Amino acid sequence: MSKKGLPSKKIRKLIDKIAPDLEELLHLLNETDEDHSDSVVEDNIRTGAHNLLIAKRIIKERKK
């Protein structure tokens, strides 16, 4: 997909909207038992949520 076709304003709004839920999700995943080994699904969720929150920070920095 070319950059020209990306609806960046909509993407920014969606990331802003879901950011609190992503933070809560990361918090819940980090509270699991230390003896509990992460499943592939949990690891992918954690990585994806973390990456989206980083994207939010990058977008915020570019606005300045």
mmCIF file as Biopython writes it, N, C-alpha, C and O atoms, coordinates in Angstrom:
data_model
#
loop_
_atom_site.group_PDB
_atom_site.id
_atom_site.type_symbol
_atom_site.label_atom_id
_atom_site.label_alt_id
_atom_site.label_comp_id
_atom_site.label_asym_id
_atom_site.label_entity_id
_atom_site.label_seq_id
_atom_site.pdbx_PDB_ins_code
_atom_site.Cartn_x
_atom_site.Cartn_y
_atom_site.Cartn_z
_atom_site.occupancy
_atom_site.B_iso_or_equiv
_atom_site.auth_seq_id
_atom_site.auth_asym_id
_atom_site.pdbx_PDB_model_num
ATOM 1   N N  . MET A ? 1  ? 0.851  -1.176  0.000  1.0 0.0 1  A 1 
ATOM 2   C CA . MET A ? 1  ? 0.000  0.000   0.000  1.0 0.0 1  A 1 
ATOM 3   C C  . MET A ? 1  ? 0.895  1.237   0.000  1.0 0.0 1  A 1 
ATOM 4   O O  . MET A ? 1  ? 1.818  1.345   0.808  1.0 0.0 1  A 1 
ATOM 5   N N  . SER A ? 2  ? 0.624  2.141   -0.884 1.0 0.0 2  A 1 
ATOM 6   C CA . SER A ? 2  ? 1.425  3.360   -0.949 1.0 0.0 2  A 1 
ATOM 7   C C  . SER A ? 2  ? 1.053  4.299   0.185  1.0 0.0 2  A 1 
ATOM 8   O O  . SER A ? 2  ? -0.047 4.238   0.733  1.0 0.0 2  A 1 
ATOM 9   N N  . LYS A ? 3  ? 1.997  5.168   0.523  1.0 0.0 3  A 1 
ATOM 10  C CA . LYS A ? 3  ? 1.749  6.131   1.596  1.0 0.0 3  A 1 
ATOM 11  C C  . LYS A ? 3  ? 0.587  7.049   1.250  1.0 0.0 3  A 1 
ATOM 12  O O  . LYS A ? 3  ? -0.144 7.494   2.135  1.0 0.0 3  A 1 
ATOM 13  N N  . LYS A ? 4  ? 0.421  7.329   -0.018 1.0 0.0 4  A 1 
ATOM 14  C CA . LYS A ? 4  ? -0.635 8.227   -0.457 1.0 0.0 4  A 1 
ATOM 15  C C  . LYS A ? 4  ? -2.016 7.695   -0.076 1.0 0.0 4  A 1 
ATOM 16  O O  . LYS A ? 4  ? -2.931 8.475   0.190  1.0 0.0 4  A 1 
ATOM 17  N N  . GLY A ? 5  ? -2.169 6.374   -0.048 1.0 0.0 5  A 1 
ATOM 18  C CA . GLY A ? 5  ? -3.458 5.770   0.233  1.0 0.0 5  A 1 
ATOM 19  C C  . GLY A ? 5  ? -3.760 5.555   1.709  1.0 0.0 5  A 1 
ATOM 20  O O  . GLY A ? 5  ? -4.871 5.156   2.056  1.0 0.0 5  A 1 
ATOM 21  N N  . LEU A ? 6  ? -2.791 5.812   2.582  1.0 0.0 6  A 1 
ATOM 22  C CA . LEU A ? 6  ? -3.019 5.588   4.008  1.0 0.0 6  A 1 
ATOM 23  C C  . LEU A ? 6  ? -3.890 6.678   4.614  1.0 0.0 6  A 1 
ATOM 24  O O  . LEU A ? 6  ? -3.603 7.865   4.452  1.0 0.0 6  A 1 
ATOM 25  N N  . PRO A ? 7  ? -4.940 6.289   5.302  1.0 0.0 7  A 1 
ATOM 26  C CA . PRO A ? 7  ? -5.790 7.275   5.993  1.0 0.0 7  A 1 
ATOM 27  C C  . PRO A ? 7  ? -5.177 7.617   7.353  1.0 0.0 7  A 1 
ATOM 28  O O  . PRO A ? 7  ? -5.696 7.201   8.389  1.0 0.0 7  A 1 
ATOM 29  N N  . SER A ? 8  ? -4.075 8.374   7.355  1.0 0.0 8  A 1 
ATOM 30  C CA . SER A ? 8  ? -3.300 8.592   8.570  1.0 0.0 8  A 1 
ATOM 31  C C  . SER A ? 8  ? -4.091 9.270   9.684  1.0 0.0 8  A 1 
ATOM 32  O O  . SER A ? 8  ? -3.872 8.977   10.859 1.0 0.0 8  A 1 
ATOM 33  N N  . LYS A ? 9  ? -4.999 10.165  9.336  1.0 0.0 9  A 1 
ATOM 34  C CA . LYS A ? 9  ? -5.790 10.836  10.366 1.0 0.0 9  A 1 
ATOM 35  C C  . LYS A ? 9  ? -6.671 9.828   11.104 1.0 0.0 9  A 1 
ATOM 36  O O  . LYS A ? 9  ? -6.794 9.885   12.328 1.0 0.0 9  A 1 
ATOM 37  N N  . LYS A ? 10 ? -7.277 8.915   10.363 1.0 0.0 10 A 1 
ATOM 38  C CA . LYS A ? 10 ? -8.116 7.880   10.972 1.0 0.0 10 A 1 
ATOM 39  C C  . LYS A ? 10 ? -7.273 6.946   11.843 1.0 0.0 10 A 1 
ATOM 40  O O  . LYS A ? 10 ? -7.698 6.543   12.926 1.0 0.0 10 A 1 
ATOM 41  N N  . ILE A ? 11 ? -6.085 6.612   11.365 1.0 0.0 11 A 1 
ATOM 42  C CA . ILE A ? 11 ? -5.189 5.738   12.127 1.0 0.0 11 A 1 
ATOM 43  C C  . ILE A ? 11 ? -4.806 6.398   13.441 1.0 0.0 11 A 1 
ATOM 44  O O  . ILE A ? 11 ? -4.825 5.749   14.487 1.0 0.0 11 A 1 
ATOM 45  N N  . ARG A ? 12 ? -4.459 7.675   13.402 1.0 0.0 12 A 1 
ATOM 46  C CA . ARG A ? 12 ? -4.105 8.403   14.631 1.0 0.0 12 A 1 
ATOM 47  C C  . ARG A ? 12 ? -5.267 8.410   15.610 1.0 0.0 12 A 1 
ATOM 48  O O  . ARG A ? 12 ? -5.072 8.201   16.808 1.0 0.0 12 A 1 
ATOM 49  N N  . LYS A ? 13 ? -6.473 8.648   15.112 1.0 0.0 13 A 1 
ATOM 50  C CA . LYS A ? 13 ? -7.651 8.671   15.983 1.0 0.0 13 A 1 
ATOM 51  C C  . LYS A ? 13 ? -7.892 7.308   16.623 1.0 0.0 13 A 1 
ATOM 52  O O  . LYS A ? 13 ? -8.214 7.223   17.809 1.0 0.0 13 A 1 
ATOM 53  N N  . LEU A ? 14 ? -7.739 6.246   15.844 1.0 0.0 14 A 1 
ATOM 54  C CA . LEU A ? 14 ? -7.936 4.897   16.382 1.0 0.0 14 A 1 
ATOM 55  C C  . LEU A ? 14 ? -6.896 4.560   17.444 1.0 0.0 14 A 1 
ATOM 56  O O  . LEU A ? 14 ? -7.229 3.997   18.487 1.0 0.0 14 A 1 
ATOM 57  N N  . ILE A ? 15 ? -5.650 4.900   17.183 1.0 0.0 15 A 1 
ATOM 58  C CA . ILE A ? 15 ? -4.602 4.625   18.165 1.0 0.0 15 A 1 
ATOM 59  C C  . ILE A ? 15 ? -4.866 5.395   19.447 1.0 0.0 15 A 1 
ATOM 60  O O  . ILE A ? 15 ? -4.715 4.847   20.539 1.0 0.0 15 A 1 
ATOM 61  N N  . ASP A ? 16 ? -5.261 6.664   19.329 1.0 0.0 16 A 1 
ATOM 62  C CA . ASP A ? 16 ? -5.590 7.451   20.521 1.0 0.0 16 A 1 
ATOM 63  C C  . ASP A ? 16 ? -6.753 6.831   21.291 1.0 0.0 16 A 1 
ATOM 64  O O  . ASP A ? 16 ? -6.760 6.814   22.521 1.0 0.0 16 A 1 
ATOM 65  N N  . LYS A ? 17 ? -7.725 6.326   20.553 1.0 0.0 17 A 1 
ATOM 66  C CA . LYS A ? 17 ? -8.922 5.755   21.174 1.0 0.0 17 A 1 
ATOM 67  C C  . LYS A ? 17 ? -8.617 4.460   21.932 1.0 0.0 17 A 1 
ATOM 68  O O  . LYS A ? 17 ? -9.179 4.218   23.000 1.0 0.0 17 A 1 
ATOM 69  N N  . ILE A ? 18 ? -7.727 3.631   21.379 1.0 0.0 18 A 1 
ATOM 70  C CA . ILE A ? 18 ? -7.459 2.337   22.005 1.0 0.0 18 A 1 
ATOM 71  C C  . ILE A ? 18 ? -6.264 2.349   22.953 1.0 0.0 18 A 1 
ATOM 72  O O  . ILE A ? 18 ? -6.013 1.349   23.625 1.0 0.0 18 A 1 
ATOM 73  N N  . ALA A ? 19 ? -5.528 3.437   23.024 1.0 0.0 19 A 1 
ATOM 74  C CA . ALA A ? 19 ? -4.327 3.491   23.861 1.0 0.0 19 A 1 
ATOM 75  C C  . ALA A ? 19 ? -4.589 3.111   25.321 1.0 0.0 19 A 1 
ATOM 76  O O  . ALA A ? 19 ? -3.816 2.333   25.879 1.0 0.0 19 A 1 
ATOM 77  N N  . PRO A ? 20 ? -5.645 3.624   25.966 1.0 0.0 20 A 1 
ATOM 78  C CA . PRO A ? 20 ? -5.884 3.215   27.361 1.0 0.0 20 A 1 
ATOM 79  C C  . PRO A ? 20 ? -6.121 1.705   27.501 1.0 0.0 20 A 1 
ATOM 80  O O  . PRO A ? 20 ? -5.666 1.088   28.465 1.0 0.0 20 A 1 
ATOM 81  N N  . ASP A ? 21 ? -6.824 1.125   26.547 1.0 0.0 21 A 1 
ATOM 82  C CA . ASP A ? 21 ? -7.061 -0.317  26.585 1.0 0.0 21 A 1 
ATOM 83  C C  . ASP A ? 21 ? -5.764 -1.092  26.372 1.0 0.0 21 A 1 
ATOM 84  O O  . ASP A ? 21 ? -5.558 -2.135  26.992 1.0 0.0 21 A 1 
ATOM 85  N N  . LEU A ? 22 ? -4.895 -0.595  25.506 1.0 0.0 22 A 1 
ATOM 86  C CA . LEU A ? 22 ? -3.609 -1.249  25.282 1.0 0.0 22 A 1 
ATOM 87  C C  . LEU A ? 22 ? -2.760 -1.214  26.543 1.0 0.0 22 A 1 
ATOM 88  O O  . LEU A ? 22 ? -2.114 -2.202  26.893 1.0 0.0 22 A 1 
ATOM 89  N N  . GLU A ? 23 ? -2.762 -0.068  27.226 1.0 0.0 23 A 1 
ATOM 90  C CA . GLU A ? 23 ? -1.999 0.053   28.464 1.0 0.0 23 A 1 
ATOM 91  C C  . GLU A ? 23 ? -2.537 -0.899  29.528 1.0 0.0 23 A 1 
ATOM 92  O O  . GLU A ? 23 ? -1.759 -1.523  30.251 1.0 0.0 23 A 1 
ATOM 93  N N  . GLU A ? 24 ? -3.851 -1.014  29.628 1.0 0.0 24 A 1 
ATOM 94  C CA . GLU A ? 24 ? -4.465 -1.939  30.584 1.0 0.0 24 A 1 
ATOM 95  C C  . GLU A ? 24 ? -4.128 -3.384  30.225 1.0 0.0 24 A 1 
ATOM 96  O O  . GLU A ? 24 ? -3.855 -4.197  31.108 1.0 0.0 24 A 1 
ATOM 97  N N  . LEU A ? 25 ? -4.147 -3.703  28.950 1.0 0.0 25 A 1 
ATOM 98  C CA . LEU A ? 25 ? -3.802 -5.043  28.487 1.0 0.0 25 A 1 
ATOM 99  C C  . LEU A ? 25 ? -2.368 -5.389  28.868 1.0 0.0 25 A 1 
ATOM 100 O O  . LEU A ? 25 ? -2.111 -6.482  29.374 1.0 0.0 25 A 1 
ATOM 101 N N  . LEU A ? 26 ? -1.437 -4.476  28.633 1.0 0.0 26 A 1 
ATOM 102 C CA . LEU A ? 26 ? -0.046 -4.712  29.008 1.0 0.0 26 A 1 
ATOM 103 C C  . LEU A ? 26 ? 0.082  -4.891  30.515 1.0 0.0 26 A 1 
ATOM 104 O O  . LEU A ? 26 ? 0.827  -5.751  30.984 1.0 0.0 26 A 1 
ATOM 105 N N  . HIS A ? 27 ? -0.644 -4.080  31.266 1.0 0.0 27 A 1 
ATOM 106 C CA . HIS A ? 27 ? -0.611 -4.183  32.727 1.0 0.0 27 A 1 
ATOM 107 C C  . HIS A ? 27 ? -1.090 -5.567  33.180 1.0 0.0 27 A 1 
ATOM 108 O O  . HIS A ? 27 ? -0.463 -6.193  34.035 1.0 0.0 27 A 1 
ATOM 109 N N  . LEU A ? 28 ? -2.188 -6.035  32.611 1.0 0.0 28 A 1 
ATOM 110 C CA . LEU A ? 28 ? -2.718 -7.352  32.974 1.0 0.0 28 A 1 
ATOM 111 C C  . LEU A ? 28 ? -1.753 -8.477  32.603 1.0 0.0 28 A 1 
ATOM 112 O O  . LEU A ? 28 ? -1.561 -9.417  33.374 1.0 0.0 28 A 1 
ATOM 113 N N  . LEU A ? 29 ? -1.152 -8.378  31.429 1.0 0.0 29 A 1 
ATOM 114 C CA . LEU A ? 29 ? -0.204 -9.406  31.002 1.0 0.0 29 A 1 
ATOM 115 C C  . LEU A ? 29 ? 1.036  -9.417  31.887 1.0 0.0 29 A 1 
ATOM 116 O O  . LEU A ? 29 ? 1.609  -10.477 32.142 1.0 0.0 29 A 1 
ATOM 117 N N  . ASN A ? 30 ? 1.450  -8.252  32.353 1.0 0.0 30 A 1 
ATOM 118 C CA . ASN A ? 30 ? 2.636  -8.171  33.206 1.0 0.0 30 A 1 
ATOM 119 C C  . ASN A ? 30 ? 2.360  -8.652  34.625 1.0 0.0 30 A 1 
ATOM 120 O O  . ASN A ? 30 ? 3.299  -8.943  35.367 1.0 0.0 30 A 1 
ATOM 121 N N  . GLU A ? 31 ? 1.091  -8.741  35.018 1.0 0.0 31 A 1 
ATOM 122 C CA . GLU A ? 31 ? 0.730  -9.205  36.357 1.0 0.0 31 A 1 
ATOM 123 C C  . GLU A ? 31 ? 0.628  -10.722 36.462 1.0 0.0 31 A 1 
ATOM 124 O O  . GLU A ? 31 ? 0.370  -11.240 37.548 1.0 0.0 31 A 1 
ATOM 125 N N  . THR A ? 32 ? 0.820  -11.439 35.374 1.0 0.0 32 A 1 
ATOM 126 C CA . THR A ? 32 ? 0.702  -12.895 35.421 1.0 0.0 32 A 1 
ATOM 127 C C  . THR A ? 32 ? 1.782  -13.477 36.322 1.0 0.0 32 A 1 
ATOM 128 O O  . THR A ? 32 ? 2.792  -12.830 36.598 1.0 0.0 32 A 1 
ATOM 129 N N  . ASP A ? 33 ? 1.560  -14.686 36.770 1.0 0.0 33 A 1 
ATOM 130 C CA . ASP A ? 33 ? 2.515  -15.359 37.651 1.0 0.0 33 A 1 
ATOM 131 C C  . ASP A ? 33 ? 3.893  -15.407 37.010 1.0 0.0 33 A 1 
ATOM 132 O O  . ASP A ? 33 ? 4.030  -15.573 35.798 1.0 0.0 33 A 1 
ATOM 133 N N  . GLU A ? 34 ? 4.912  -15.258 37.854 1.0 0.0 34 A 1 
ATOM 134 C CA . GLU A ? 34 ? 6.279  -15.336 37.339 1.0 0.0 34 A 1 
ATOM 135 C C  . GLU A ? 34 ? 6.595  -16.735 36.832 1.0 0.0 34 A 1 
ATOM 136 O O  . GLU A ? 34 ? 7.387  -16.898 35.903 1.0 0.0 34 A 1 
ATOM 137 N N  . ASP A ? 35 ? 5.975  -17.749 37.442 1.0 0.0 35 A 1 
ATOM 138 C CA . ASP A ? 35 ? 6.206  -19.129 37.016 1.0 0.0 35 A 1 
ATOM 139 C C  . ASP A ? 35 ? 5.505  -19.446 35.701 1.0 0.0 35 A 1 
ATOM 140 O O  . ASP A ? 35 ? 5.856  -20.404 35.013 1.0 0.0 35 A 1 
ATOM 141 N N  . HIS A ? 36 ? 4.515  -18.633 35.363 1.0 0.0 36 A 1 
ATOM 142 C CA . HIS A ? 36 ? 3.740  -18.853 34.143 1.0 0.0 36 A 1 
ATOM 143 C C  . HIS A ? 36 ? 4.582  -18.464 32.932 1.0 0.0 36 A 1 
ATOM 144 O O  . HIS A ? 36 ? 5.043  -17.328 32.827 1.0 0.0 36 A 1 
ATOM 145 N N  . SER A ? 37 ? 4.776  -19.402 32.030 1.0 0.0 37 A 1 
ATOM 146 C CA . SER A ? 37 ? 5.506  -19.062 30.812 1.0 0.0 37 A 1 
ATOM 147 C C  . SER A ? 37 ? 4.511  -18.525 29.789 1.0 0.0 37 A 1 
ATOM 148 O O  . SER A ? 37 ? 3.426  -19.078 29.607 1.0 0.0 37 A 1 
ATOM 149 N N  . ASP A ? 38 ? 4.896  -17.452 29.131 1.0 0.0 38 A 1 
ATOM 150 C CA . ASP A ? 38 ? 4.005  -16.820 28.157 1.0 0.0 38 A 1 
ATOM 151 C C  . ASP A ? 38 ? 3.760  -17.735 26.968 1.0 0.0 38 A 1 
ATOM 152 O O  . ASP A ? 38 ? 4.670  -18.388 26.458 1.0 0.0 38 A 1 
ATOM 153 N N  . SER A ? 39 ? 2.517  -17.761 26.546 1.0 0.0 39 A 1 
ATOM 154 C CA . SER A ? 39 ? 2.201  -18.489 25.327 1.0 0.0 39 A 1 
ATOM 155 C C  . SER A ? 39 ? 2.579  -17.599 24.149 1.0 0.0 39 A 1 
ATOM 156 O O  . SER A ? 39 ? 2.831  -16.405 24.315 1.0 0.0 39 A 1 
ATOM 157 N N  . VAL A ? 40 ? 2.614  -18.173 22.995 1.0 0.0 40 A 1 
ATOM 158 C CA . VAL A ? 40 ? 2.934  -17.410 21.792 1.0 0.0 40 A 1 
ATOM 159 C C  . VAL A ? 40 ? 1.904  -16.310 21.591 1.0 0.0 40 A 1 
ATOM 160 O O  . VAL A ? 40 ? 2.250  -15.200 21.186 1.0 0.0 40 A 1 
ATOM 161 N N  . VAL A ? 41 ? 0.641  -16.610 21.871 1.0 0.0 41 A 1 
ATOM 162 C CA . VAL A ? 41 ? -0.428 -15.624 21.705 1.0 0.0 41 A 1 
ATOM 163 C C  . VAL A ? 41 ? -0.219 -14.446 22.650 1.0 0.0 41 A 1 
ATOM 164 O O  . VAL A ? 41 ? -0.304 -13.291 22.233 1.0 0.0 41 A 1 
ATOM 165 N N  . GLU A ? 42 ? 0.056  -14.735 23.928 1.0 0.0 42 A 1 
ATOM 166 C CA . GLU A ? 42 ? 0.280  -13.657 24.895 1.0 0.0 42 A 1 
ATOM 167 C C  . GLU A ? 42 ? 1.482  -12.812 24.504 1.0 0.0 42 A 1 
ATOM 168 O O  . GLU A ? 42 ? 1.451  -11.587 24.618 1.0 0.0 42 A 1 
ATOM 169 N N  . ASP A ? 43 ? 2.533  -13.463 24.044 1.0 0.0 43 A 1 
ATOM 170 C CA . ASP A ? 43 ? 3.731  -12.738 23.627 1.0 0.0 43 A 1 
ATOM 171 C C  . ASP A ? 43 ? 3.431  -11.838 22.432 1.0 0.0 43 A 1 
ATOM 172 O O  . ASP A ? 43 ? 3.898  -10.700 22.384 1.0 0.0 43 A 1 
ATOM 173 N N  . ASN A ? 44 ? 2.661  -12.332 21.475 1.0 0.0 44 A 1 
ATOM 174 C CA . ASN A ? 44 ? 2.298  -11.529 20.308 1.0 0.0 44 A 1 
ATOM 175 C C  . ASN A ? 44 ? 1.399  -10.362 20.694 1.0 0.0 44 A 1 
ATOM 176 O O  . ASN A ? 44 ? 1.547  -9.263  20.158 1.0 0.0 44 A 1 
ATOM 177 N N  . ILE A ? 45 ? 0.469  -10.589 21.619 1.0 0.0 45 A 1 
ATOM 178 C CA . ILE A ? 45 ? -0.402 -9.505  22.081 1.0 0.0 45 A 1 
ATOM 179 C C  . ILE A ? 45 ? 0.432  -8.429  22.763 1.0 0.0 45 A 1 
ATOM 180 O O  . ILE A ? 45 ? 0.256  -7.240  22.500 1.0 0.0 45 A 1 
ATOM 181 N N  . ARG A ? 46 ? 1.342  -8.848  23.639 1.0 0.0 46 A 1 
ATOM 182 C CA . ARG A ? 46 ? 2.198  -7.901  24.353 1.0 0.0 46 A 1 
ATOM 183 C C  . ARG A ? 46 ? 3.040  -7.079  23.364 1.0 0.0 46 A 1 
ATOM 184 O O  . ARG A ? 46 ? 3.133  -5.857  23.484 1.0 0.0 46 A 1 
ATOM 185 N N  . THR A ? 47 ? 3.643  -7.754  22.403 1.0 0.0 47 A 1 
ATOM 186 C CA . THR A ? 47 ? 4.481  -7.069  21.421 1.0 0.0 47 A 1 
ATOM 187 C C  . THR A ? 47 ? 3.660  -6.103  20.574 1.0 0.0 47 A 1 
ATOM 188 O O  . THR A ? 47 ? 4.084  -4.972  20.333 1.0 0.0 47 A 1 
ATOM 189 N N  . GLY A ? 48 ? 2.494  -6.541  20.124 1.0 0.0 48 A 1 
ATOM 190 C CA . GLY A ? 48 ? 1.641  -5.683  19.301 1.0 0.0 48 A 1 
ATOM 191 C C  . GLY A ? 48 ? 1.153  -4.461  20.054 1.0 0.0 48 A 1 
ATOM 192 O O  . GLY A ? 48 ? 1.167  -3.353  19.518 1.0 0.0 48 A 1 
ATOM 193 N N  . ALA A ? 49 ? 0.720  -4.653  21.295 1.0 0.0 49 A 1 
ATOM 194 C CA . ALA A ? 49 ? 0.251  -3.527  22.104 1.0 0.0 49 A 1 
ATOM 195 C C  . ALA A ? 49 ? 1.387  -2.546  22.359 1.0 0.0 49 A 1 
ATOM 196 O O  . ALA A ? 49 ? 1.206  -1.332  22.272 1.0 0.0 49 A 1 
ATOM 197 N N  . HIS A ? 50 ? 2.551  -3.085  22.673 1.0 0.0 50 A 1 
ATOM 198 C CA . HIS A ? 50 ? 3.719  -2.234  22.913 1.0 0.0 50 A 1 
ATOM 199 C C  . HIS A ? 50 ? 4.075  -1.429  21.660 1.0 0.0 50 A 1 
ATOM 200 O O  . HIS A ? 50 ? 4.357  -0.234  21.748 1.0 0.0 50 A 1 
ATOM 201 N N  . ASN A ? 51 ? 4.062  -2.073  20.513 1.0 0.0 51 A 1 
ATOM 202 C CA . ASN A ? 51 ? 4.389  -1.385  19.261 1.0 0.0 51 A 1 
ATOM 203 C C  . ASN A ? 51 ? 3.380  -0.285  18.930 1.0 0.0 51 A 1 
ATOM 204 O O  . ASN A ? 51 ? 3.763  0.777   18.440 1.0 0.0 51 A 1 
ATOM 205 N N  . LEU A ? 52 ? 2.098  -0.531  19.193 1.0 0.0 52 A 1 
ATOM 206 C CA . LEU A ? 52 ? 1.086  0.499   18.939 1.0 0.0 52 A 1 
ATOM 207 C C  . LEU A ? 52 ? 1.262  1.698   19.864 1.0 0.0 52 A 1 
ATOM 208 O O  . LEU A ? 52 ? 1.058  2.839   19.449 1.0 0.0 52 A 1 
ATOM 209 N N  . LEU A ? 53 ? 1.639  1.448   21.110 1.0 0.0 53 A 1 
ATOM 210 C CA . LEU A ? 53 ? 1.882  2.561   22.030 1.0 0.0 53 A 1 
ATOM 211 C C  . LEU A ? 53 ? 3.120  3.360   21.619 1.0 0.0 53 A 1 
ATOM 212 O O  . LEU A ? 53 ? 3.154  4.581   21.775 1.0 0.0 53 A 1 
ATOM 213 N N  . ILE A ? 54 ? 4.126  2.677   21.098 1.0 0.0 54 A 1 
ATOM 214 C CA . ILE A ? 54 ? 5.304  3.375   20.571 1.0 0.0 54 A 1 
ATOM 215 C C  . ILE A ? 54 ? 4.898  4.217   19.366 1.0 0.0 54 A 1 
ATOM 216 O O  . ILE A ? 54 ? 5.349  5.354   19.227 1.0 0.0 54 A 1 
ATOM 217 N N  . ALA A ? 55 ? 4.056  3.673   18.499 1.0 0.0 55 A 1 
ATOM 218 C CA . ALA A ? 55 ? 3.579  4.432   17.338 1.0 0.0 55 A 1 
ATOM 219 C C  . ALA A ? 55 ? 2.847  5.686   17.785 1.0 0.0 55 A 1 
ATOM 220 O O  . ALA A ? 55 ? 2.980  6.740   17.163 1.0 0.0 55 A 1 
ATOM 221 N N  . LYS A ? 56 ? 2.080  5.580   18.852 1.0 0.0 56 A 1 
ATOM 222 C CA . LYS A ? 56 ? 1.365  6.747   19.375 1.0 0.0 56 A 1 
ATOM 223 C C  . LYS A ? 56 ? 2.352  7.833   19.804 1.0 0.0 56 A 1 
ATOM 224 O O  . LYS A ? 56 ? 2.146  9.015   19.526 1.0 0.0 56 A 1 
ATOM 225 N N  . ARG A ? 57 ? 3.429  7.422   20.487 1.0 0.0 57 A 1 
ATOM 226 C CA . ARG A ? 57 ? 4.444  8.396   20.917 1.0 0.0 57 A 1 
ATOM 227 C C  . ARG A ? 57 ? 5.133  9.046   19.720 1.0 0.0 57 A 1 
ATOM 228 O O  . ARG A ? 57 ? 5.397  10.248  19.731 1.0 0.0 57 A 1 
ATOM 229 N N  . ILE A ? 58 ? 5.420  8.259   18.700 1.0 0.0 58 A 1 
ATOM 230 C CA . ILE A ? 58 ? 6.070  8.798   17.498 1.0 0.0 58 A 1 
ATOM 231 C C  . ILE A ? 58 ? 5.156  9.811   16.824 1.0 0.0 58 A 1 
ATOM 232 O O  . ILE A ? 58 ? 5.608  10.881  16.416 1.0 0.0 58 A 1 
ATOM 233 N N  . ILE A ? 59 ? 3.884  9.485   16.705 1.0 0.0 59 A 1 
ATOM 234 C CA . ILE A ? 59 ? 2.918  10.403  16.095 1.0 0.0 59 A 1 
ATOM 235 C C  . ILE A ? 59 ? 2.850  11.690  16.897 1.0 0.0 59 A 1 
ATOM 236 O O  . ILE A ? 59 ? 2.809  12.783  16.332 1.0 0.0 59 A 1 
ATOM 237 N N  . LYS A ? 60 ? 2.837  11.556  18.212 1.0 0.0 60 A 1 
ATOM 238 C CA . LYS A ? 60 ? 2.763  12.726  19.091 1.0 0.0 60 A 1 
ATOM 239 C C  . LYS A ? 60 ? 3.995  13.618  18.908 1.0 0.0 60 A 1 
ATOM 240 O O  . LYS A ? 60 ? 3.877  14.843  18.873 1.0 0.0 60 A 1 
ATOM 241 N N  . GLU A ? 61 ? 5.175  13.003  18.793 1.0 0.0 61 A 1 
ATOM 242 C CA . GLU A ? 61 ? 6.414  13.763  18.601 1.0 0.0 61 A 1 
ATOM 243 C C  . GLU A ? 61 ? 6.429  14.477  17.247 1.0 0.0 61 A 1 
ATOM 244 O O  . GLU A ? 61 ? 6.920  15.601  17.146 1.0 0.0 61 A 1 
ATOM 245 N N  . ARG A ? 62 ? 5.909  13.844  16.233 1.0 0.0 62 A 1 
ATOM 246 C CA . ARG A ? 62 ? 5.899  14.454  14.896 1.0 0.0 62 A 1 
ATOM 247 C C  . ARG A ? 62 ? 4.969  15.653  14.822 1.0 0.0 62 A 1 
ATOM 248 O O  . ARG A ? 62 ? 5.168  16.548  14.001 1.0 0.0 62 A 1 
ATOM 249 N N  . LYS A ? 63 ? 3.944  15.673  15.683 1.0 0.0 63 A 1 
ATOM 250 C CA . LYS A ? 63 ? 3.011  16.801  15.694 1.0 0.0 63 A 1 
ATOM 251 C C  . LYS A ? 63 ? 3.663  18.060  16.249 1.0 0.0 63 A 1 
ATOM 252 O O  . LYS A ? 63 ? 3.246  19.170  15.918 1.0 0.0 63 A 1 
ATOM 253 N N  . LYS A ? 64 ? 4.685  17.899  17.094 1.0 0.0 64 A 1 
ATOM 254 C CA . LYS A ? 64 ? 5.330  19.056  17.737 1.0 0.0 64 A 1 
ATOM 255 C C  . LYS A ? 64 ? 6.147  19.865  16.775 1.0 0.0 64 A 1 
ATOM 256 O O  . LYS A ? 64 ? 6.748  20.866  17.165 1.0 0.0 64 A 1 
#
